[in-house]
């Protein structure tokens, strides 16, 4: 079985999810405040859901439809979140999505992980565009996307129904040319 290549940042190791992550995954995304910020996250997050989701990640990776990483602290290897790209190969683009467990909020982990995954998307996967969405009420996620260089592209009003409430979604995007202007390739020397 193929696995996602590990990505290293200053403080993080991004790697494939393993079955050993299931209990931590369930605990972290099962927290109401985390689940409430994610468009497709059920709550409560019941036994077996983590394993089922990880199997779907593996299946999508095999088909080159998605690439999901466990976000872990490099120092102690603890799972702190997840991040991924849902690919549209025909159009050479992908949607970035991520979550961080509540005990790890406000430490810059989402920004650090997102920078690494966006770089991988443009430099290795050769994508032309990466986009992301967040609930309008989730200003912290919008700040992460702005910090990594994504541009605000608009508000989709009442676009998602989350737990009986219609939610506005903010769209962000970045083109390969935007990425190259922010992070010029090393010319050597």
Secondary structure, 3 states (H helix, E strand, C coil): CCCCCCEECCCEEEECCCHHHHHHHHHHHCCHHHHCCCCCCCCCCCCCHHHHHHHHHHHHHHCCCEEEEEEEECCCCCEEEEEEEEEEHHHCEEEEEEEECHHHCCCCHHHHHHHHHHHHHHHCCCCCEEEEEEECCCHHHHHHHHHCCCEEEEEEEEEEEECCEEEEEEEEEEEHHHHHHHCCCCCCC
